Amino acid sequence: MSSGALFVQDSRTGVKYEIPIRRNAIRAIDLRRIRAPTGEADRADQVSRGLRVYDPGLQNTSVVESAISFS
């Protein structure tokens, strides 16, 4: 089965999220719903666009769906 859902609970807020899985992948944009708690002291944590994804070397990143990225 290559589709379903990923369930995530943010330990900072206790909020639970359901991220759809399609073709054994999640869309990074779906992580935007996960937000830092308001009132964080560190300005770097106050990102209005939601959770950022860090992928050094782009080893787990694909910008298009292709035979190479979905092999």
Secondary structure, DSSP 8 states (H G I E B T S, - for coil): ---EEEEEE-TTT--EEEEEEBTTB--GGGGGG----TT-SSGGG--TT------GGGTT--SS--TTTT-
